[in-house]
């Protein structure tokens, strides 16, 4: 039997517009969260309780989504999981690039949304100017030509936060969100990580049904028993119902973030489903190649390690933007956790490999092995710094190419003499300059018939090293190809680029 379930709300917007600060304030006002000791680090989903219009206590589940452009895929997933969006816009800055990217994710997911005009406590805050900025970007709020609800708030002082939560519950009532608690649980993976203390775990968002202790969870090729379950505070629980975020510890491999999960009654059934998925994927390669569209391009094998799968996804998204047609990044492995000896051993099997870590330590054994074998390991804590380093590293590895650079073009006016491979001709320089010692292409009716070299150059019967555009000159060319009036000489240099 279907019952009303709590709304799942994705808080989205531009970097530094106060999303996390707003969520922190909301969490602090929630007595349940205080009693439980706060939320577990890295879990970007949690619940708060609130009285609705009938005086009944109801829950709201919040999702935090990163604002940096590299995390576009995460924002998109957040919108897909959520029922309602809150678009946070700073009252002192207005609409910014990631505001529009967040809005795109909200619209693609078909979510109703509320605009939270944040930072109204700032001296230079201007709510009306922010509404104008929203309108200029086709976000029409109530009272300004549209029907999108908005609430001015301060995540620092808490002003307007109660009104925002009331608006969330009002929109949720209009949505009439339902779920069947007695059904088999289903939902999505919203995060996954591998830690030395807890092993491989995943954060799930239950959309329908109830996840119970004793179930077996399958996410594509990986599975886990629901023996160890934690709520958003890190407290052990026996079940998780609709709109509940829950951490499951004990997966055999990292589950893919964004994938749906299935519930099985037994371990045997779960392993069978995993094997079917594994066989289905076996034919496809797990290597990703970025750049290197040129036939002469070189390939750099790249191994990526990070603290969570979310971050790996963001890294892949960011480095897709790097353009280099002569160097390809071949991502041979991605993984969650510290940089290990096995990562270094994998690098040794791929000549020229580089290991890149993000917000993750290097195992002492891995460090020693890498130093002995000259395997490069770079670790970062800021995602755009990682992308900038990779771009620069690719430039350093870019192979040099010999390129012909045209210096001048001259039309052959007459032929004076020819002795063996040397011939004396009269020319007029039509563009650029011709130089003594230059190599030249000999063109006839725009087709190259051969090449030669300028052995002597005269202008006004005087020896010259250079003759510029618009001047006539005498030229001695060394070439086995006969040059005739009407032909063109194109002088060029061969340079490495």
C-alpha positions as CSV (number, residue, x, y, z in Angstrom):
1,X,0.0,0.0,0.0
2,X,1.4,3.4,-1.0
3,X,1.9,6.1,1.6
4,X,3.3,9.6,1.4
5,X,7.1,9.6,1.5
6,X,9.6,12.4,2.5
7,X,10.8,14.6,-0.4
8,X,14.4,14.2,-1.6
9,X,15.8,17.7,-2.3
10,X,18.9,18.5,-4.3
11,X,20.6,21.7,-3.4
12,X,22.4,23.1,-6.4
13,X,24.2,26.2,-7.7
14,X,27.4,28.0,-8.5
15,X,30.6,27.4,-6.5
16,X,30.8,29.7,-3.4
17,X,27.2,30.7,-3.5
18,X,26.6,29.1,-0.1
19,X,25.0,25.7,-0.8
20,X,27.0,23.8,1.9
21,X,26.7,26.6,4.4
22,X,23.0,26.6,3.9
23,X,22.9,22.8,4.4
24,X,25.1,23.1,7.5
25,X,22.7,25.6,9.0
26,X,19.7,23.4,8.2
27,X,21.4,20.4,9.8
28,X,22.3,22.3,13.0
29,X,18.7,23.3,13.5
30,X,17.7,19.6,13.4
31,X,17.6,18.2,16.9
32,X,17.7,14.6,15.7
33,X,21.0,15.2,13.9
34,X,22.4,16.9,17.0
35,X,21.5,14.0,19.2
36,X,23.1,11.6,16.8
37,X,26.4,13.5,16.6
38,X,26.2,15.0,13.1
39,X,26.7,13.4,9.7
40,X,29.4,11.0,8.6
41,X,32.1,12.6,6.5
42,X,31.8,12.3,2.7
43,X,28.1,11.3,2.9
44,X,26.4,14.1,1.0
45,X,22.9,13.1,2.0
46,X,21.1,13.5,5.3
47,X,17.6,13.9,6.8
48,X,16.0,16.7,8.9
49,X,12.6,16.8,10.6
50,X,10.1,19.6,10.3
51,X,6.5,20.3,11.2
52,X,4.2,20.5,8.2
53,X,1.1,22.8,7.9
54,X,-1.0,20.2,9.9
55,X,1.5,20.3,12.8
56,X,2.7,16.8,12.0
57,X,6.4,16.1,12.1
58,X,7.7,15.1,8.7
59,X,11.2,14.4,7.2
60,X,13.1,16.0,4.4
61,X,16.1,14.3,2.8
62,X,18.8,16.7,1.4
63,X,21.5,16.1,-1.2
64,X,24.5,18.4,-1.4
65,X,25.9,18.7,-5.0
66,X,29.3,20.2,-5.8
67,X,29.5,23.6,-7.6
68,X,32.7,23.3,-9.5
69,X,32.3,22.7,-13.3
70,X,34.1,19.4,-13.1
71,X,31.3,17.9,-11.0
72,X,28.6,18.5,-13.6
73,X,27.9,14.7,-13.8
74,X,27.4,14.6,-10.0
75,X,24.9,17.5,-10.1
76,X,23.1,15.7,-12.9
77,X,22.8,12.6,-10.9
78,X,21.6,14.6,-7.8
79,X,18.8,16.0,-9.9
80,X,17.9,12.5,-11.2
81,X,17.7,11.1,-7.6
82,X,15.8,14.1,-6.2
83,X,12.1,15.1,-6.2
84,X,12.7,18.9,-5.8
85,X,15.5,21.2,-6.6
86,X,16.8,24.2,-4.7
87,X,18.8,26.6,-6.9
88,X,21.0,28.7,-4.7
89,X,22.0,32.1,-6.1
90,X,24.1,34.6,-4.2
91,X,22.4,38.0,-3.7
92,X,25.7,39.8,-4.2
93,X,26.6,38.1,-7.5
94,X,23.6,36.9,-9.3
95,X,23.5,34.1,-11.9
96,X,26.9,32.5,-12.8
97,X,28.0,29.7,-15.2
98,X,27.4,26.8,-12.8
99,X,24.1,28.3,-11.9
100,X,23.0,27.7,-15.4
101,X,24.6,24.2,-15.5
102,X,22.7,23.3,-12.4
103,X,19.5,24.7,-13.8
104,X,20.1,22.6,-17.0
105,X,20.4,19.4,-14.8
106,X,17.2,20.4,-12.9
107,X,15.2,21.0,-16.2
108,X,16.5,17.8,-17.8
109,X,15.3,15.8,-14.8
110,X,11.9,17.6,-14.9
111,X,12.2,18.7,-11.3
112,X,10.1,21.5,-9.7
113,X,12.4,23.9,-8.1
114,X,12.7,26.8,-5.6
115,X,15.2,29.6,-6.0
116,X,17.0,30.4,-2.7
117,X,18.5,33.9,-3.0
118,X,21.3,33.5,-0.4
119,X,23.8,35.9,1.3
120,X,21.2,38.6,2.0
121,X,23.3,39.5,5.0
122,X,26.1,40.8,2.8
123,X,26.4,44.6,2.6
124,X,26.3,44.6,-1.2
125,X,23.4,42.2,-1.4
126,X,20.6,43.3,-3.7
127,X,17.6,40.9,-4.0
128,X,15.9,42.9,-6.8
129,X,19.1,43.0,-8.8
130,X,19.4,39.2,-8.4
131,X,15.8,38.7,-9.6
132,X,16.7,40.8,-12.6
133,X,19.8,38.7,-13.2
134,X,17.6,35.6,-13.0
135,X,15.1,37.1,-15.4
136,X,17.9,37.9,-17.9
137,X,18.7,34.2,-17.9
138,X,15.1,33.2,-18.4
139,X,14.5,32.2,-14.7
140,X,11.3,34.0,-14.0
141,X,10.4,34.1,-10.3
142,X,7.1,34.9,-8.7
143,X,6.3,38.6,-9.0
144,X,8.8,39.0,-11.8
145,X,6.9,37.6,-14.7
146,X,7.0,33.9,-13.6
147,X,5.7,31.3,-11.2
148,X,9.0,29.9,-9.8
149,X,8.9,30.3,-6.0
150,X,11.8,32.1,-4.4
151,X,12.9,32.7,-0.8
152,X,15.6,35.3,0.3
153,X,17.8,33.6,2.9
154,X,21.0,34.0,4.9
155,X,22.9,30.7,5.5
156,X,25.0,32.6,8.1
157,X,22.3,34.2,10.2
158,X,19.5,31.7,9.4
159,X,17.1,34.4,8.2
160,X,14.6,33.0,5.8
161,X,15.6,29.3,6.3
162,X,12.4,28.4,8.0
163,X,10.4,29.9,5.1
164,X,12.5,27.9,2.7
165,X,11.8,24.6,4.5
166,X,8.1,25.5,4.6
167,X,8.2,26.1,0.8
168,X,9.9,22.7,0.3
169,X,7.1,21.0,2.2
170,X,4.5,22.9,0.2
171,X,6.0,21.9,-3.1
172,X,6.3,18.3,-1.9
173,X,2.6,18.3,-1.0
174,X,1.7,19.4,-4.5
175,X,4.0,16.6,-5.8
176,X,2.0,14.0,-3.8
177,X,5.0,11.8,-3.4
178,X,4.2,8.1,-2.7
179,X,6.0,4.9,-1.9
180,X,5.2,1.4,-0.7
181,X,7.1,0.6,2.4
182,X,6.3,-3.1,2.1
183,X,7.7,-3.5,-1.4
184,X,11.2,-4.8,-2.3
185,X,13.6,-1.8,-2.0
186,X,14.9,-0.1,-5.1
187,X,17.0,3.1,-5.7
188,X,20.4,4.4,-6.7
189,X,24.0,4.4,-5.6
190,X,24.9,8.0,-4.8
191,X,28.4,7.5,-3.5
192,X,31.1,4.8,-3.1
193,X,34.5,4.6,-1.4
194,X,37.2,2.3,-0.2
195,X,38.8,2.9,3.2
196,X,41.4,1.0,5.2
197,X,39.2,0.9,8.3
198,X,35.8,0.0,6.7
199,X,36.7,-1.5,3.4
200,X,34.4,-1.0,0.4
201,X,31.1,0.8,1.1
202,X,28.4,2.6,-0.9
203,X,25.8,5.2,-0.1
204,X,22.4,4.3,-1.4
205,X,19.2,6.3,-1.8
206,X,16.1,4.2,-1.3
207,X,13.3,5.5,-3.6
208,X,10.7,2.8,-2.8
209,X,10.3,-0.2,-0.5
210,X,12.3,-1.0,2.6
211,X,15.9,-2.2,2.6
212,X,16.3,-4.8,5.5
213,X,19.1,-6.5,7.3
214,X,19.6,-9.9,5.8
215,X,19.0,-8.8,2.2
216,X,21.6,-9.1,-0.6
217,X,22.2,-6.0,-2.7
218,X,23.4,-6.3,-6.3
219,X,24.8,-3.3,-8.2
220,X,25.8,-4.5,-11.7
221,X,28.9,-6.7,-11.1
222,X,29.2,-6.2,-7.4
223,X,27.2,-7.3,-4.4
224,X,27.0,-7.1,-0.6
225,X,25.0,-8.5,2.3
226,X,23.1,-5.9,4.3
227,X,24.8,-7.0,7.6
228,X,26.4,-3.6,8.2
229,X,24.1,-0.7,7.6
230,X,24.5,2.9,8.7
231,X,22.2,5.9,8.6
232,X,23.4,9.4,7.6
233,X,24.7,10.0,11.2
234,X,26.9,6.8,11.1
235,X,24.6,5.0,13.5
236,X,23.9,1.3,12.9
237,X,20.4,0.5,11.6
238,X,18.5,-2.6,10.7
239,X,16.4,-1.1,7.8
240,X,16.1,1.9,5.5
241,X,12.8,3.1,4.0
242,X,11.7,5.4,1.2
243,X,13.8,8.5,0.9
244,X,16.4,7.2,3.3
245,X,20.1,7.6,2.5
246,X,21.9,4.5,3.9
247,X,25.5,3.3,3.8
248,X,26.1,-0.4,3.2
249,X,29.6,-1.8,4.1
250,X,30.9,-5.0,2.7
251,X,30.8,-4.8,-1.1
252,X,33.3,-7.1,-2.9
253,X,34.3,-4.4,-5.4
254,X,33.4,-0.8,-5.9
255,X,29.8,-0.3,-7.2
256,X,29.4,2.2,-10.0
257,X,27.9,5.5,-8.8
258,X,24.6,6.4,-10.4
259,X,23.7,2.8,-11.0
260,X,20.4,1.3,-9.7
261,X,20.5,-1.5,-7.1
262,X,18.5,-4.8,-6.9
263,X,17.6,-6.9,-3.9
264,X,18.1,-10.6,-3.8
265,X,16.9,-13.1,-1.2
266,X,20.2,-15.2,-1.1
267,X,23.9,-14.9,-1.8
268,X,23.6,-17.5,-4.6
269,X,21.0,-15.4,-6.4
270,X,23.1,-12.3,-6.0
271,X,26.2,-13.9,-7.3
272,X,24.3,-15.2,-10.3
273,X,23.1,-11.7,-11.2
274,X,26.7,-10.4,-10.8
275,X,28.1,-13.0,-13.1
276,X,25.5,-12.4,-15.8
277,X,26.4,-8.7,-15.8
278,X,30.1,-9.5,-15.8
279,X,29.7,-11.7,-18.9
280,X,27.7,-9.0,-20.6
281,X,30.4,-6.4,-20.1
282,X,33.4,-8.6,-20.9
283,X,33.4,-7.7,-24.6
284,X,33.8,-4.0,-23.9
285,X,37.1,-2.5,-23.1
286,X,37.6,-0.7,-19.8
287,X,40.2,1.6,-21.3
288,X,39.4,5.2,-22.1
289,X,41.4,7.3,-24.6
290,X,41.3,11.0,-24.6
291,X,42.9,13.2,-27.4
292,X,45.5,12.0,-29.8
293,X,43.5,12.3,-33.1
294,X,46.7,12.7,-35.2
295,X,48.1,9.5,-36.8
296,X,51.6,10.4,-35.4
297,X,50.3,10.9,-31.8
298,X,51.9,9.3,-28.8
299,X,50.0,7.7,-25.9
300,X,50.4,8.3,-22.2
301,X,49.1,5.5,-20.0
302,X,47.3,7.0,-17.0
303,X,46.3,5.4,-13.7
304,X,43.9,7.4,-11.5
305,X,43.3,6.9,-7.8
306,X,41.0,8.9,-5.7
307,X,39.1,8.9,-2.3
308,X,35.7,8.3,-3.9
309,X,34.2,7.2,-7.2
310,X,32.4,10.6,-7.4
311,X,35.8,12.3,-7.6
312,X,37.0,9.9,-10.3
313,X,34.0,10.7,-12.4
314,X,34.7,14.4,-11.9
315,X,38.3,13.9,-12.9
316,X,37.3,12.1,-16.1
317,X,34.9,14.9,-16.9
318,X,37.5,17.6,-16.4
319,X,40.3,15.9,-18.4
320,X,37.9,15.3,-21.3
321,X,38.2,19.1,-21.9
322,X,42.0,18.8,-22.6
323,X,42.7,19.2,-26.3
324,X,45.9,17.8,-27.8
325,X,45.8,16.1,-31.2
326,X,49.3,14.7,-30.9
327,X,49.1,13.2,-27.4
328,X,46.5,10.8,-26.1
329,X,45.8,10.0,-22.5
330,X,45.0,6.3,-22.2
331,X,43.3,5.7,-18.9
332,X,44.2,2.1,-18.2
333,X,42.9,2.0,-14.6
334,X,40.8,3.9,-12.1
335,X,40.4,3.0,-8.5
336,X,39.3,4.2,-5.1
337,X,41.7,4.2,-2.2
338,X,45.4,4.8,-1.6
339,X,48.1,4.5,-4.3
340,X,49.3,0.9,-3.8
341,X,52.1,-1.3,-5.0
342,X,49.8,-3.0,-7.4
343,X,49.2,0.4,-9.1
344,X,53.0,0.8,-9.5
345,X,53.3,-2.7,-10.8
346,X,50.6,-2.0,-13.4
347,X,52.4,1.2,-14.4
348,X,55.6,-0.9,-15.0
349,X,53.8,-3.0,-17.5
350,X,52.8,0.1,-19.6
351,X,55.8,2.1,-20.7
352,X,55.7,5.8,-19.8
353,X,52.8,5.4,-17.3
354,X,51.9,8.1,-14.9
355,X,49.9,7.6,-11.6
356,X,47.7,10.5,-10.6
357,X,46.1,10.6,-7.1
358,X,43.4,12.9,-5.8
359,X,43.0,13.4,-2.0
360,X,44.5,10.0,-1.3
361,X,47.8,8.9,0.3
362,X,50.6,6.9,-1.3
363,X,51.4,3.5,0.4
364,X,55.0,3.4,1.6
365,X,55.7,0.3,-0.4
366,X,54.3,1.9,-3.5
367,X,56.4,5.0,-3.0
368,X,59.6,2.9,-2.6
369,X,58.8,0.7,-5.7
370,X,58.0,3.8,-7.8
371,X,61.3,5.6,-6.8
372,X,63.3,2.5,-7.7
373,X,61.7,2.2,-11.1
374,X,61.3,5.9,-12.0
375,X,57.5,5.7,-12.0
376,X,56.0,9.2,-11.7
377,X,53.3,9.6,-9.0
378,X,51.5,13.0,-8.6
379,X,48.9,13.7,-5.9
380,X,46.5,16.7,-5.9
381,X,43.8,18.1,-3.6
382,X,42.3,20.6,-6.1
383,X,40.7,19.2,-9.2
384,X,41.5,22.0,-11.6
385,X,45.2,21.9,-10.5
386,X,45.2,18.2,-11.5
387,X,43.8,19.1,-14.9
388,X,46.3,22.0,-15.4
389,X,49.2,19.7,-14.5
390,X,48.0,17.0,-16.9
391,X,47.6,19.5,-19.7
392,X,51.1,20.9,-19.2
393,X,52.5,17.3,-18.9
394,X,50.9,16.4,-22.3
395,X,52.5,19.5,-23.8
396,X,55.9,18.3,-22.6
397,X,55.3,14.9,-24.1
398,X,54.1,16.3,-27.4
399,X,56.4,14.9,-30.2
400,X,58.2,17.4,-32.4
401,X,57.1,17.5,-36.0
402,X,59.1,18.9,-38.9
403,X,57.0,21.6,-40.6
404,X,57.7,23.6,-43.7
405,X,57.2,27.3,-43.2
406,X,56.9,29.4,-46.4
407,X,59.0,32.6,-46.3
408,X,58.5,34.0,-49.8
409,X,56.9,33.5,-53.2
410,X,58.5,34.7,-56.5
411,X,57.4,34.5,-60.1
412,X,59.9,33.4,-62.7
413,X,60.1,36.1,-65.4
414,X,62.9,34.8,-67.7
415,X,65.5,32.1,-67.9
416,X,69.1,33.2,-68.6
417,X,71.4,30.2,-68.5
418,X,71.7,26.6,-67.3
419,X,74.9,24.6,-66.5
420,X,74.4,21.1,-65.2
421,X,72.3,21.5,-62.1
422,X,72.6,25.3,-61.8
423,X,70.4,27.7,-63.6
424,X,70.2,31.5,-63.6
425,X,66.7,33.1,-63.7
426,X,65.0,36.4,-63.3
427,X,62.2,36.7,-60.8
428,X,59.8,39.2,-59.1
429,X,59.1,38.6,-55.4
430,X,55.3,38.7,-55.0
431,X,55.0,38.0,-51.3
432,X,57.3,37.7,-48.2
433,X,61.0,37.6,-48.9
434,X,63.4,35.2,-50.6
435,X,66.8,34.6,-48.9
436,X,70.2,33.3,-50.0
437,X,70.5,29.7,-49.0
438,X,66.7,29.0,-48.9
439,X,65.3,25.8,-50.1
440,X,62.6,26.4,-52.7
441,X,59.7,24.5,-54.2
442,X,59.3,24.8,-58.0
443,X,55.6,25.2,-58.9
444,X,54.1,25.0,-62.4
445,X,50.4,25.7,-62.7
446,X,50.2,25.4,-58.9
447,X,51.6,21.8,-58.9
448,X,55.0,21.1,-57.4
449,X,57.4,19.7,-60.0
450,X,60.5,19.6,-57.8
451,X,62.7,21.3,-55.3
452,X,66.0,23.3,-55.3
453,X,68.2,25.7,-53.3
454,X,69.1,29.4,-53.9
455,X,72.9,29.4,-54.3
456,X,73.2,33.1,-55.3
457,X,71.0,36.2,-55.2
458,X,71.3,39.6,-56.8
459,X,69.3,42.8,-56.7
460,X,70.1,45.7,-59.0
461,X,73.3,43.7,-60.0
462,X,74.5,43.7,-56.4
463,X,74.9,40.6,-54.3
464,X,72.1,40.3,-51.8
465,X,71.1,38.1,-48.8
466,X,67.4,39.0,-49.0
467,X,65.0,40.3,-51.6
468,X,61.7,41.6,-50.3
469,X,58.2,41.7,-51.8
470,X,57.8,43.9,-54.9
471,X,61.4,43.7,-56.0
472,X,63.0,42.0,-59.0
473,X,66.1,39.9,-58.6
474,X,68.5,37.5,-60.3
475,X,68.6,34.0,-58.8
476,X,70.9,31.1,-59.2
477,X,69.0,27.9,-58.3
478,X,70.6,24.5,-57.8
479,X,68.1,21.9,-59.0
480,X,67.9,19.0,-61.4
481,X,64.5,20.2,-62.6
482,X,64.4,22.8,-65.4
483,X,62.7,26.1,-64.4
484,X,60.7,28.0,-67.1
485,X,59.2,31.5,-67.2
486,X,55.7,31.5,-65.6
487,X,56.8,29.0,-62.9
488,X,56.9,30.1,-59.2
489,X,59.5,29.6,-56.5
490,X,58.3,29.2,-53.0
491,X,61.1,29.5,-50.4
492,X,60.7,27.7,-47.1
493,X,62.3,26.8,-43.9
494,X,61.9,23.4,-42.1
495,X,61.3,23.9,-38.4
496,X,60.4,21.6,-35.5
497,X,57.1,22.3,-33.7
